[in-house]
Amino acid sequence: MYSECLAKLRLLLMDDKVPELKDEPKPCPRMKMLLDMPQLAWCDIKKHSWSYSDKSPNIHVDLYDPTKCFRIKHTRTTDCVRGRVGYSKVSFL
């Protein structure tokens, strides 16, 4: 049973109609700029992490890594978590 499903999946994934790329795609300038930047220090990352106090009761921010948060699912609720710093300009990729 498993091998039959795997064989069908391989047939779906092998599409001869998709042409191969002639050249490697070039990254967009903004992505290249972000990838070339040096890594931030952990203290700077923590300054811009999730806020412990400004969040919904269903949201929990990890105490050891404030860049991570998770939501306890409850039906018919909307939840929000805010960052420690507000921004007026952002960069979209």
PDB file as gemmi writes it, atoms N, CA and C in Angstrom:
CRYST1    1.000    1.000    1.000  90.00  90.00  90.00 P 1                      
ATOM      1  N   MET A   1       0.829  -1.193   0.000  1.00  0.00           N  
ATOM      2  CA  MET A   1       0.000   0.000   0.000  1.00  0.00           C  
ATOM      3  C   MET A   1       0.873   1.256   0.000  1.00  0.00           C  
ATOM      4  N   TYR A   2       1.885   1.268   0.900  1.00  0.00           N  
ATOM      5  CA  TYR A   2       2.754   2.432   0.998  1.00  0.00           C  
ATOM      6  C   TYR A   2       3.541   2.621  -0.287  1.00  0.00           C  
ATOM      7  N   SER A   3       4.038   1.520  -0.862  1.00  0.00           N  
ATOM      8  CA  SER A   3       4.841   1.631  -2.081  1.00  0.00           C  
ATOM      9  C   SER A   3       3.993   2.111  -3.259  1.00  0.00           C  
ATOM     10  N   GLU A   4       2.710   1.716  -3.296  1.00  0.00           N  
ATOM     11  CA  GLU A   4       1.832   2.194  -4.364  1.00  0.00           C  
ATOM     12  C   GLU A   4       1.606   3.698  -4.251  1.00  0.00           C  
ATOM     13  N   CYS A   5       1.385   4.172  -3.034  1.00  0.00           N  
ATOM     14  CA  CYS A   5       1.195   5.617  -2.818  1.00  0.00           C  
ATOM     15  C   CYS A   5       2.457   6.383  -3.163  1.00  0.00           C  
ATOM     16  N   LEU A   6       3.602   5.814  -2.807  1.00  0.00           N  
ATOM     17  CA  LEU A   6       4.869   6.465  -3.105  1.00  0.00           C  
ATOM     18  C   LEU A   6       5.100   6.536  -4.608  1.00  0.00           C  
ATOM     19  N   ALA A   7       4.747   5.480  -5.325  1.00  0.00           N  
ATOM     20  CA  ALA A   7       4.899   5.472  -6.777  1.00  0.00           C  
ATOM     21  C   ALA A   7       3.995   6.519  -7.419  1.00  0.00           C  
ATOM     22  N   LYS A   8       2.757   6.650  -6.937  1.00  0.00           N  
ATOM     23  CA  LYS A   8       1.844   7.665  -7.471  1.00  0.00           C  
ATOM     24  C   LYS A   8       2.353   9.071  -7.182  1.00  0.00           C  
ATOM     25  N   LEU A   9       2.925   9.250  -6.002  1.00  0.00           N  
ATOM     26  CA  LEU A   9       3.465  10.559  -5.647  1.00  0.00           C  
ATOM     27  C   LEU A   9       4.637  10.917  -6.543  1.00  0.00           C  
ATOM     28  N   ARG A  10       5.490   9.939  -6.841  1.00  0.00           N  
ATOM     29  CA  ARG A  10       6.621  10.200  -7.735  1.00  0.00           C  
ATOM     30  C   ARG A  10       6.142  10.602  -9.118  1.00  0.00           C  
ATOM     31  N   LEU A  11       5.080   9.959  -9.599  1.00  0.00           N  
ATOM     32  CA  LEU A  11       4.542  10.323 -10.906  1.00  0.00           C  
ATOM     33  C   LEU A  11       4.002  11.745 -10.904  1.00  0.00           C  
ATOM     34  N   LEU A  12       3.389  12.155  -9.803  1.00  0.00           N  
ATOM     35  CA  LEU A  12       2.871  13.523  -9.719  1.00  0.00           C  
ATOM     36  C   LEU A  12       3.990  14.549  -9.690  1.00  0.00           C  
ATOM     37  N   LEU A  13       5.079  14.219  -9.003  1.00  0.00           N  
ATOM     38  CA  LEU A  13       6.165  15.181  -8.856  1.00  0.00           C  
ATOM     39  C   LEU A  13       7.039  15.276 -10.099  1.00  0.00           C  
ATOM     40  N   MET A  14       7.066  14.244 -10.919  1.00  0.00           N  
ATOM     41  CA  MET A  14       7.907  14.243 -12.114  1.00  0.00           C  
ATOM     42  C   MET A  14       7.099  14.805 -13.273  1.00  0.00           C  
ATOM     43  N   ASP A  15       7.262  16.071 -13.542  1.00  0.00           N  
ATOM     44  CA  ASP A  15       6.517  16.733 -14.602  1.00  0.00           C  
ATOM     45  C   ASP A  15       7.502  17.123 -15.694  1.00  0.00           C  
ATOM     46  N   ASP A  16       7.366  16.523 -16.862  1.00  0.00           N  
ATOM     47  CA  ASP A  16       8.278  16.805 -17.971  1.00  0.00           C  
ATOM     48  C   ASP A  16       7.934  18.105 -18.683  1.00  0.00           C  
ATOM     49  N   LYS A  17       6.794  18.693 -18.378  1.00  0.00           N  
ATOM     50  CA  LYS A  17       6.368  19.904 -19.063  1.00  0.00           C  
ATOM     51  C   LYS A  17       7.075  21.152 -18.543  1.00  0.00           C  
ATOM     52  N   VAL A  18       7.660  21.074 -17.373  1.00  0.00           N  
ATOM     53  CA  VAL A  18       8.321  22.235 -16.789  1.00  0.00           C  
ATOM     54  C   VAL A  18       9.732  22.336 -17.362  1.00  0.00           C  
ATOM     55  N   PRO A  19      10.052  23.421 -18.072  1.00  0.00           N  
ATOM     56  CA  PRO A  19      11.405  23.540 -18.633  1.00  0.00           C  
ATOM     57  C   PRO A  19      12.425  23.845 -17.537  1.00  0.00           C  
ATOM     58  N   GLU A  20      13.639  23.401 -17.753  1.00  0.00           N  
ATOM     59  CA  GLU A  20      14.706  23.684 -16.794  1.00  0.00           C  
ATOM     60  C   GLU A  20      15.174  25.122 -16.966  1.00  0.00           C  
ATOM     61  N   LEU A  21      15.698  25.682 -15.894  1.00  0.00           N  
ATOM     62  CA  LEU A  21      16.210  27.047 -15.947  1.00  0.00           C  
ATOM     63  C   LEU A  21      17.529  27.071 -16.705  1.00  0.00           C  
ATOM     64  N   LYS A  22      17.674  28.051 -17.597  1.00  0.00           N  
ATOM     65  CA  LYS A  22      18.927  28.167 -18.342  1.00  0.00           C  
ATOM     66  C   LYS A  22      20.021  28.745 -17.458  1.00  0.00           C  
ATOM     67  N   ASP A  23      19.679  29.773 -16.717  1.00  0.00           N  
ATOM     68  CA  ASP A  23      20.642  30.429 -15.835  1.00  0.00           C  
ATOM     69  C   ASP A  23      20.102  30.425 -14.418  1.00  0.00           C  
ATOM     70  N   GLU A  24      21.010  30.540 -13.479  1.00  0.00           N  
ATOM     71  CA  GLU A  24      20.611  30.637 -12.074  1.00  0.00           C  
ATOM     72  C   GLU A  24      19.913  31.984 -11.872  1.00  0.00           C  
ATOM     73  N   PRO A  25      18.747  32.014 -11.240  1.00  0.00           N  
ATOM     74  CA  PRO A  25      18.067  33.303 -11.039  1.00  0.00           C  
ATOM     75  C   PRO A  25      18.870  34.218 -10.116  1.00  0.00           C  
ATOM     76  N   LYS A  26      18.889  35.490 -10.458  1.00  0.00           N  
ATOM     77  CA  LYS A  26      19.621  36.466  -9.650  1.00  0.00           C  
ATOM     78  C   LYS A  26      18.739  36.922  -8.493  1.00  0.00           C  
ATOM     79  N   PRO A  27      19.318  37.061  -7.294  1.00  0.00           N  
ATOM     80  CA  PRO A  27      18.504  37.547  -6.168  1.00  0.00           C  
ATOM     81  C   PRO A  27      18.162  39.019  -6.357  1.00  0.00           C  
ATOM     82  N   CYS A  28      17.030  39.433  -5.832  1.00  0.00           N  
ATOM     83  CA  CYS A  28      16.643  40.835  -5.942  1.00  0.00           C  
ATOM     84  C   CYS A  28      17.608  41.684  -5.105  1.00  0.00           C  
ATOM     85  N   PRO A  29      17.768  42.965  -5.425  1.00  0.00           N  
ATOM     86  CA  PRO A  29      18.745  43.804  -4.720  1.00  0.00           C  
ATOM     87  C   PRO A  29      18.502  43.898  -3.214  1.00  0.00           C  
ATOM     88  N   ARG A  30      17.247  43.954  -2.794  1.00  0.00           N  
ATOM     89  CA  ARG A  30      16.970  44.052  -1.353  1.00  0.00           C  
ATOM     90  C   ARG A  30      17.374  42.776  -0.627  1.00  0.00           C  
ATOM     91  N   MET A  31      17.107  41.634  -1.235  1.00  0.00           N  
ATOM     92  CA  MET A  31      17.493  40.369  -0.617  1.00  0.00           C  
ATOM     93  C   MET A  31      19.011  40.262  -0.547  1.00  0.00           C  
ATOM     94  N   LYS A  32      19.687  40.689  -1.601  1.00  0.00           N  
ATOM     95  CA  LYS A  32      21.150  40.651  -1.607  1.00  0.00           C  
ATOM     96  C   LYS A  32      21.709  41.552  -0.509  1.00  0.00           C  
ATOM     97  N   MET A  33      21.097  42.724  -0.328  1.00  0.00           N  
ATOM     98  CA  MET A  33      21.541  43.642   0.715  1.00  0.00           C  
ATOM     99  C   MET A  33      21.376  42.999   2.094  1.00  0.00           C  
ATOM    100  N   LEU A  34      20.230  42.340   2.337  1.00  0.00           N  
ATOM    101  CA  LEU A  34      19.992  41.706   3.634  1.00  0.00           C  
ATOM    102  C   LEU A  34      20.934  40.536   3.879  1.00  0.00           C  
ATOM    103  N   LEU A  35      21.208  39.762   2.842  1.00  0.00           N  
ATOM    104  CA  LEU A  35      22.097  38.611   3.008  1.00  0.00           C  
ATOM    105  C   LEU A  35      23.547  39.026   3.224  1.00  0.00           C  
ATOM    106  N   ASP A  36      23.926  40.190   2.697  1.00  0.00           N  
ATOM    107  CA  ASP A  36      25.304  40.664   2.847  1.00  0.00           C  
ATOM    108  C   ASP A  36      25.551  41.385   4.168  1.00  0.00           C  
ATOM    109  N   MET A  37      24.498  41.697   4.914  1.00  0.00           N  
ATOM    110  CA  MET A  37      24.663  42.410   6.183  1.00  0.00           C  
ATOM    111  C   MET A  37      25.240  41.486   7.250  1.00  0.00           C  
ATOM    112  N   PRO A  38      26.018  42.037   8.185  1.00  0.00           N  
ATOM    113  CA  PRO A  38      26.538  41.196   9.276  1.00  0.00           C  
ATOM    114  C   PRO A  38      25.419  40.795  10.233  1.00  0.00           C  
ATOM    115  N   GLN A  39      25.637  39.704  10.948  1.00  0.00           N  
ATOM    116  CA  GLN A  39      24.635  39.213  11.889  1.00  0.00           C  
ATOM    117  C   GLN A  39      24.551  40.145  13.094  1.00  0.00           C  
ATOM    118  N   LEU A  40      23.336  40.357  13.586  1.00  0.00           N  
ATOM    119  CA  LEU A  40      23.123  41.221  14.749  1.00  0.00           C  
ATOM    120  C   LEU A  40      23.533  40.520  16.036  1.00  0.00           C  
ATOM    121  N   ALA A  41      23.891  41.311  17.025  1.00  0.00           N  
ATOM    122  CA  ALA A  41      24.191  40.769  18.348  1.00  0.00           C  
ATOM    123  C   ALA A  41      22.886  40.368  19.026  1.00  0.00           C  
ATOM    124  N   TRP A  42      22.961  39.412  19.952  1.00  0.00           N  
ATOM    125  CA  TRP A  42      21.757  38.900  20.621  1.00  0.00           C  
ATOM    126  C   TRP A  42      21.045  39.992  21.413  1.00  0.00           C  
ATOM    127  N   CYS A  43      21.793  40.918  22.013  1.00  0.00           N  
ATOM    128  CA  CYS A  43      21.149  41.996  22.778  1.00  0.00           C  
ATOM    129  C   CYS A  43      20.320  42.897  21.853  1.00  0.00           C  
ATOM    130  N   ASP A  44      20.782  43.123  20.627  1.00  0.00           N  
ATOM    131  CA  ASP A  44      20.003  43.916  19.671  1.00  0.00           C  
ATOM    132  C   ASP A  44      18.768  43.160  19.197  1.00  0.00           C  
ATOM    133  N   ILE A  45      18.896  41.864  19.022  1.00  0.00           N  
ATOM    134  CA  ILE A  45      17.756  41.050  18.602  1.00  0.00           C  
ATOM    135  C   ILE A  45      16.682  41.055  19.691  1.00  0.00           C  
ATOM    136  N   LYS A  46      17.097  40.956  20.954  1.00  0.00           N  
ATOM    137  CA  LYS A  46      16.137  40.946  22.061  1.00  0.00           C  
ATOM    138  C   LYS A  46      15.396  42.273  22.190  1.00  0.00           C  
ATOM    139  N   LYS A  47      16.043  43.382  21.825  1.00  0.00           N  
ATOM    140  CA  LYS A  47      15.379  44.690  21.888  1.00  0.00           C  
ATOM    141  C   LYS A  47      14.179  44.764  20.944  1.00  0.00           C  
ATOM    142  N   HIS A  48      14.239  44.016  19.849  1.00  0.00           N  
ATOM    143  CA  HIS A  48      13.190  44.064  18.830  1.00  0.00           C  
ATOM    144  C   HIS A  48      12.330  42.801  18.833  1.00  0.00           C  
ATOM    145  N   SER A  49      12.307  42.078  19.944  1.00  0.00           N  
ATOM    146  CA  SER A  49      11.545  40.823  20.021  1.00  0.00           C  
ATOM    147  C   SER A  49      10.098  41.099  20.424  1.00  0.00           C  
ATOM    148  N   TRP A  50       9.344  40.035  20.713  1.00  0.00           N  
ATOM    149  CA  TRP A  50       7.944  40.156  21.101  1.00  0.00           C  
ATOM    150  C   TRP A  50       7.815  40.697  22.511  1.00  0.00           C  
ATOM    151  N   SER A  51       6.762  41.452  22.756  1.00  0.00           N  
ATOM    152  CA  SER A  51       6.508  42.040  24.065  1.00  0.00           C  
ATOM    153  C   SER A  51       5.850  41.014  24.989  1.00  0.00           C  
ATOM    154  N   TYR A  52       6.352  40.925  26.229  1.00  0.00           N  
ATOM    155  CA  TYR A  52       5.759  40.014  27.215  1.00  0.00           C  
ATOM    156  C   TYR A  52       4.419  40.541  27.728  1.00  0.00           C  
ATOM    157  N   SER A  53       4.289  41.851  27.814  1.00  0.00           N  
ATOM    158  CA  SER A  53       3.102  42.429  28.451  1.00  0.00           C  
ATOM    159  C   SER A  53       1.996  42.805  27.459  1.00  0.00           C  
ATOM    160  N   ASP A  54       2.348  43.185  26.239  1.00  0.00           N  
ATOM    161  CA  ASP A  54       1.356  43.655  25.272  1.00  0.00           C  
ATOM    162  C   ASP A  54       0.982  42.519  24.322  1.00  0.00           C  
ATOM    163  N   LYS A  55       0.159  41.600  24.835  1.00  0.00           N  
ATOM    164  CA  LYS A  55      -0.238  40.434  24.051  1.00  0.00           C  
ATOM    165  C   LYS A  55      -1.581  39.924  24.555  1.00  0.00           C  
ATOM    166  N   SER A  56      -2.216  39.086  23.779  1.00  0.00           N  
ATOM    167  CA  SER A  56      -3.466  38.445  24.191  1.00  0.00           C  
ATOM    168  C   SER A  56      -3.177  37.365  25.228  1.00  0.00           C  
ATOM    169  N   PRO A  57      -4.178  37.013  26.040  1.00  0.00           N  
ATOM    170  CA  PRO A  57      -3.959  35.959  27.041  1.00  0.00           C  
ATOM    171  C   PRO A  57      -3.648  34.591  26.437  1.00  0.00           C  
ATOM    172  N   ASN A  58      -4.049  34.362  25.186  1.00  0.00           N  
ATOM    173  CA  ASN A  58      -3.794  33.069  24.550  1.00  0.00           C  
ATOM    174  C   ASN A  58      -2.408  32.973  23.921  1.00  0.00           C  
ATOM    175  N   ILE A  59      -1.665  34.052  23.919  1.00  0.00           N  
ATOM    176  CA  ILE A  59      -0.325  34.080  23.340  1.00  0.00           C  
ATOM    177  C   ILE A  59       0.695  33.953  24.460  1.00  0.00           C  
ATOM    178  N   HIS A  60       1.684  33.115  24.253  1.00  0.00           N  
ATOM    179  CA  HIS A  60       2.766  32.955  25.223  1.00  0.00           C  
ATOM    180  C   HIS A  60       4.095  33.215  24.533  1.00  0.00           C  
ATOM    181  N   VAL A  61       4.893  34.087  25.130  1.00  0.00           N  
ATOM    182  CA  VAL A  61       6.218  34.403  24.619  1.00  0.00           C  
ATOM    183  C   VAL A  61       7.218  33.583  25.415  1.00  0.00           C  
ATOM    184  N   ASP A  62       8.137  32.939  24.711  1.00  0.00           N  
ATOM    185  CA  ASP A  62       9.147  32.102  25.355  1.00  0.00           C  
ATOM    186  C   ASP A  62      10.056  32.972  26.224  1.00  0.00           C  
ATOM    187  N   LEU A  63      10.257  32.577  27.480  1.00  0.00           N  
ATOM    188  CA  LEU A  63      11.081  33.363  28.401  1.00  0.00           C  
ATOM    189  C   LEU A  63      12.552  33.350  28.022  1.00  0.00           C  
ATOM    190  N   TYR A  64      13.027  32.251  27.463  1.00  0.00           N  
ATOM    191  CA  TYR A  64      14.447  32.123  27.140  1.00  0.00           C  
ATOM    192  C   TYR A  64      14.785  32.651  25.755  1.00  0.00           C  
ATOM    193  N   ASP A  65      13.812  32.649  24.863  1.00  0.00           N  
ATOM    194  CA  ASP A  65      14.014  33.170  23.513  1.00  0.00           C  
ATOM    195  C   ASP A  65      12.808  34.030  23.149  1.00  0.00           C  
ATOM    196  N   PRO A  66      12.855  35.336  23.426  1.00  0.00           N  
ATOM    197  CA  PRO A  66      11.690  36.195  23.190  1.00  0.00           C  
ATOM    198  C   PRO A  66      11.377  36.425  21.713  1.00  0.00           C  
ATOM    199  N   THR A  67      12.182  35.867  20.808  1.00  0.00           N  
ATOM    200  CA  THR A  67      11.849  35.965  19.392  1.00  0.00           C  
ATOM    201  C   THR A  67      10.824  34.914  18.992  1.00  0.00           C  
ATOM    202  N   LYS A  68      10.514  33.996  19.921  1.00  0.00           N  
ATOM    203  CA  LYS A  68       9.541  32.933  19.644  1.00  0.00           C  
ATOM    204  C   LYS A  68       8.296  33.143  20.492  1.00  0.00           C  
ATOM    205  N   CYS A  69       7.153  32.950  19.876  1.00  0.00           N  
ATOM    206  CA  CYS A  69       5.899  32.976  20.624  1.00  0.00           C  
ATOM    207  C   CYS A  69       4.994  31.897  20.060  1.00  0.00           C  
ATOM    208  N   PHE A  70       4.057  31.448  20.865  1.00  0.00           N  
ATOM    209  CA  PHE A  70       3.103  30.457  20.396  1.00  0.00           C  
ATOM    210  C   PHE A  70       1.732  30.784  20.939  1.00  0.00           C  
ATOM    211  N   ARG A  71       0.735  30.237  20.270  1.00  0.00           N  
ATOM    212  CA  ARG A  71      -0.660  30.541  20.575  1.00  0.00           C  
ATOM    213  C   ARG A  71      -1.362  29.277  21.029  1.00  0.00           C  
ATOM    214  N   ILE A  72      -2.112  29.393  22.114  1.00  0.00           N  
ATOM    215  CA  ILE A  72      -2.978  28.309  22.551  1.00  0.00           C  
ATOM    216  C   ILE A  72      -4.301  28.497  21.823  1.00  0.00           C  
ATOM    217  N   LYS A  73      -4.686  27.498  21.053  1.00  0.00           N  
ATOM    218  CA  LYS A  73      -5.867  27.627  20.196  1.00  0.00           C  
ATOM    219  C   LYS A  73      -7.148  27.577  21.009  1.00  0.00           C  
ATOM    220  N   HIS A  74      -7.961  28.589  20.827  1.00  0.00           N  
ATOM    221  CA  HIS A  74      -9.311  28.642  21.374  1.00  0.00           C  
ATOM    222  C   HIS A  74     -10.235  29.041  20.237  1.00  0.00           C  
ATOM    223  N   THR A  75     -11.385  28.444  20.195  1.00  0.00           N  
ATOM    224  CA  THR A  75     -12.313  28.764  19.114  1.00  0.00           C  
ATOM    225  C   THR A  75     -12.914  30.149  19.321  1.00  0.00           C  
ATOM    226  N   ARG A  76     -13.177  30.782  18.227  1.00  0.00           N  
ATOM    227  CA  ARG A  76     -13.834  32.097  18.191  1.00  0.00           C  
ATOM    228  C   ARG A  76     -13.081  33.174  18.965  1.00  0.00           C  
ATOM    229  N   THR A  77     -11.780  33.164  18.852  1.00  0.00           N  
ATOM    230  CA  THR A  77     -10.991  34.233  19.463  1.00  0.00           C  
ATOM    231  C   THR A  77     -10.049  34.804  18.413  1.00  0.00           C  
ATOM    232  N   THR A  78      -9.751  36.060  18.556  1.00  0.00           N  
ATOM    233  CA  THR A  78      -8.707  36.680  17.754  1.00  0.00           C  
ATOM    234  C   THR A  78      -7.611  37.097  18.708  1.00  0.00           C  
ATOM    235  N   ASP A  79      -6.399  36.864  18.319  1.00  0.00           N  
ATOM    236  CA  ASP A  79      -5.270  37.123  19.198  1.00  0.00           C  
ATOM    237  C   ASP A  79      -4.268  38.039  18.523  1.00  0.00           C  
ATOM    238  N   CYS A  80      -3.483  38.703  19.343  1.00  0.00           N  
ATOM    239  CA  CYS A  80      -2.494  39.644  18.843  1.00  0.00           C  
ATOM    240  C   CYS A  80      -1.296  39.651  19.774  1.00  0.00           C  
ATOM    241  N   VAL A  81      -0.133  39.860  19.206  1.00  0.00           N  
ATOM    242  CA  VAL A  81       1.071  40.087  19.992  1.00  0.00           C  
ATOM    243  C   VAL A  81       1.828  41.217  19.303  1.00  0.00           C  
ATOM    244  N   ARG A  82       2.375  42.106  20.090  1.00  0.00           N  
ATOM    245  CA  ARG A  82       3.104  43.243  19.540  1.00  0.00           C  
ATOM    246  C   ARG A  82       4.579  43.120  19.861  1.00  0.00           C  
ATOM    247  N   GLY A  83       5.362  43.762  19.041  1.00  0.00           N  
ATOM    248  CA  GLY A  83       6.790  43.804  19.289  1.00  0.00           C  
ATOM    249  C   GLY A  83       7.122  44.852  20.330  1.00  0.00           C  
ATOM    250  N   ARG A  84       8.322  44.786  20.847  1.00  0.00           N  
ATOM    251  CA  ARG A  84       8.752  45.771  21.849  1.00  0.00           C  
ATOM    252  C   ARG A  84       8.983  47.137  21.228  1.00  0.00           C  
ATOM    253  N   VAL A  85       9.283  47.166  19.933  1.00  0.00           N  
ATOM    254  CA  VAL A  85       9.577  48.414  19.234  1.00  0.00           C  
ATOM    255  C   VAL A  85       8.574  48.573  18.102  1.00  0.00           C  
ATOM    256  N   GLY A  86       8.041  49.775  17.925  1.00  0.00           N  
ATOM    257  CA  GLY A  86       7.159  50.067  16.800  1.00  0.00           C  
ATOM    258  C   GLY A  86       7.961  50.670  15.658  1.00  0.00           C  
ATOM    259  N   TYR A  87       7.533  50.414  14.444  1.00  0.00           N  
ATOM    260  CA  TYR A  87       8.257  50.895  13.267  1.00  0.00           C  
ATOM    261  C   TYR A  87       7.352  51.781  12.430  1.00  0.00           C  
ATOM    262  N   SER A  88       7.941  52.808  11.812  1.00  0.00           N  
ATOM    263  CA  SER A  88       7.186  53.653  10.897  1.00  0.00           C  
ATOM    264  C   SER A  88       7.527  53.329   9.447  1.00  0.00           C  
ATOM    265  N   LYS A  89       8.691  52.705   9.207  1.00  0.00           N  
ATOM    266  CA  LYS A  89       9.084  52.298   7.858  1.00  0.00           C  
ATOM    267  C   LYS A  89       9.510  50.837   7.909  1.00  0.00           C  
ATOM    268  N   VAL A  90       9.114  50.103   6.878  1.00  0.00           N  
ATOM    269  CA  VAL A  90       9.493  48.697   6.790  1.00  0.00           C  
ATOM    270  C   VAL A  90      10.002  48.413   5.386  1.00  0.00           C  
ATOM    271  N   SER A  91      10.674  47.307   5.234  1.00  0.00           N  
ATOM    272  CA  SER A  91      11.172  46.879   3.934  1.00  0.00           C  
ATOM    273  C   SER A  91      10.540  45.541   3.597  1.00  0.00           C  
ATOM    274  N   PHE A  92       9.826  45.488   2.482  1.00  0.00           N  
ATOM    275  CA  PHE A  92       9.189  44.255   2.039  1.00  0.00           C  
ATOM    276  C   PHE A  92      10.036  43.627   0.953  1.00  0.00           C  
ATOM    277  N   LEU A  93      10.118  42.319   0.970  1.00  0.00           N  
ATOM    278  CA  LEU A  93      10.852  41.602  -0.078  1.00  0.00           C  
ATOM    279  C   LEU A  93       9.895  41.004  -1.061  1.00  0.00           C  
TER     280      LEU A  93                                                      
END                                                                             
